[in-house]
């Protein structure tokens, strides 16, 4: 049996969760664990918690931060909190209203929490009436973390009419991105451009995404390509 955690870079690991159904589309899931300078763990977009994953995470250090990057990545926060009761739980924008059954310790915004600001930066992608996502940047591994704003599925992942919609929706390699309906929800293009400019100012080398194949090569070029819908002709060839 393969190890549930795979090292992605210095002090950052990934784990794949089960495939979940999202509006009848099969979505693979992926999370990240970052070990901070103080030895504690920052868990991004936690997936279903198995015994082996719990043991592997526990071996890295104490879990102190459970983070939902947007209001869709919340399904397993409760079971992680139960397994790691000392961890603080952070809500992405709008999640408090959606998950009134959970107790959140803080809500994410454009300022990184003091507990992880030395190691991780963050930007809220403003401008959408439907999807507000917090994008993170892990400094020591030069990794940008995207949940749903960049999806990169293999061409044969979705079958039949789902494959047709996915290809035309803009979430299939070699054309990664956010689904077209979510792109259309960014009515305030100026706001999301300002957010994206902050992201692109990071020295990105790697990009970690929750859904689809992980990119290789130039991280900044990959992010720019995924935001062609916003940048248009500004995207470098």
N, C-alpha and C positions, 0 to 999 in steps of 0.2 A: 504494500500500500504506500502511495506517495505521501510525502509530508504535507500537511495542510497549509503550512506557511512556506512561501518561496521568497528568498531575498531578491529585492528589486534594485537595490542600490545601498549605499552606506546608511545604516540605521533605518531602513524602510523595507517592509515585507508586504507581500500580497497573499490573499487567500481567495479561492473561488468558492462561491456558494452554489446552492441548487438553482436550476432553471425555474423561473417563476413566470406566471402568465400575467401579461399586462394588456388588457383589452383583447384577449385571445392570442396575442403575439408571445411566443416563447422568448423570454429574456434571461440570458445568463447573468449571473451576479458576481461582483468582485469587490473586495474590501481592501483596506490598507491598514497596516500598523506601523507607527513611527515611534522610535525610541528617542525621547527628548534628552537634552543635556543633563537633566537631573536623574536620568535613569527610568523615569515613568513613561507610560505608554499612552499615545494618542491614537484612538481607533476611529478611522474614517469609514463611514457608510457600512456599519457592521452587517454581516450576512448571518444566516442561520447558524446557531452555535452548537457544534457537535462536541462530544467529549474530547476527541483528539485535537480539535482546534482550540478548545479551552485550555488544554494542557500545554499546547505549543505556545500560545500567547502568554500563559502564566509563567512559562520558563524564560521569557524575554524580560520580564519585569512587572511591576505593579500597574494595572490598568487604572488610569486616573481621569481620562477624558473620552467620552463617547459622543461622537459628532455626526449629526445628520446634515449632509451638504445641501439638501433641498427637501421640500415637503413630501416627496415621494419615497425617499430613502429613510424610512422610519420603522419598518415592520418588525425589526428584531431588537430595537432599543430596549424594550422591556426585559427580554430574556438575558441580555448582556448586563443590564443593571442588576438583575437578580443574582447573576453569577459573580459580578464584581461590585458589590454594594458600596465600596468606597469611591467608586468612579462618579464624576460629575457628568451630567447629561446636558447637552447643548442643543437648543432648538434652532433650526434654520427658520428664516422668515415665514410666517403664516402657520408654522407647525403647531404652536401652542393651541390654536383654535381647533386644529384637526385632531390632536391627540390629548384631549382633556383628561384621559385616564392616566397619563404619565406626568410625573413631576420633573420639571426642567429647572436646572440650576441657573441657566443664563441663556440669552438669545444672541446668536451670532450677528455681527455687523461688519463694517469695513475695517474696524480696528481689531487686530489680533489680541487674543486674551493674554494678559501678562504671563500666565503660566507657560505659554508656548511661543510667545513673540520672538524670543531669541532664535528659535529653530524654524518657525513656520510663519509665513505671511498669508494674508487672505484678502480677497476682493469680493464684494457682493455684486453680482451681475444684475444691475438695475434695468428697468425699462419694460418689463413684461407684466401683463395683468394675470398671467397664468402660472409662470414658472420663474421663481427667484432662486437662483443657485449661488452658493458661496464656493468660489474657486480658491484652492489652497496651493501654496508653494513651499516645498520642503527645501531649505537652503543647502544643507550639506550634500544632498543627492541631486540638487538642481532639477527637482521633479515638480511639475504642475499636475494637480489632481482635479479631474472633471468627472462629474457624475452622469448627467443626462444631456448636457449641452454639447458634448462630443460623443457620438456613437459610431462604431466602425465594424460592422458585421461582415463576415465573409459572404460572398455572393450567393452561396448555396445554403446559408443558414435558414432563411425563411423559404417556405415552399408555396407554390401556387399563387393565389391572389395576394397572399401576405408578402411574398417575395416581390411581386410587381409593385405593391404599395411602398415597400421598404426602399426599393431602388429609386422610385420616383419621389419618395419622401426625403431622400438625401441622407441616409444613414448606413449605406453599404459601400465597402471599399471598391474602388480607390477614392471614393468621394465621401469622406466622413463628415459628420455634422450633427446638428439637432434635427429632429423631425420637422417637416415643413409647417405643421400646425403650430408647433411651439415657436418656430421662427416668426411666424405671422403674429404671434402674441406680443412681440416686442414693438409696441406702437411708438414708444419713445426711443427712437433710434439714436438720438444724441446721447441719452443716458447710458445705453449699453455700449456705445462707442467709447465713452469716457472710461467705463469699467474695463473694456477690452484693452484699451491703451495701457492701463496699469498692469494688466496681466502680461502683455507683450513686452513691458519694460523689465520683467524678470529675466534673469539669465537661464532660460529654460533649456535643458539638455534632454530630459526624459519627460514623457507624458503618460500618466496613469489614468485609465478610464474604467468605469464600472461595467460597461456593456460593449462587448466585441473584442476584436483582436487588438493587442497592445502594439502601438507603432514602434518602428525602429528608425534610427537616423535622426535627422535634425528636428528637435522638438518644437522650436519656434515655427519652422516651416509647416509642420503638421498642424499646429494650432491655427496658423493663418489660413491654411487650406480648408480647415473645418469651419472657418468663419468667412468663407467667400461670399456667403449670402449677405454679410454685413459690410465687408471690406471692398467687394467688387474688384475693380481693376487695380486696387492697391496691393493685391496679393502678388508676391513675387513669383515669377515662373519657376 
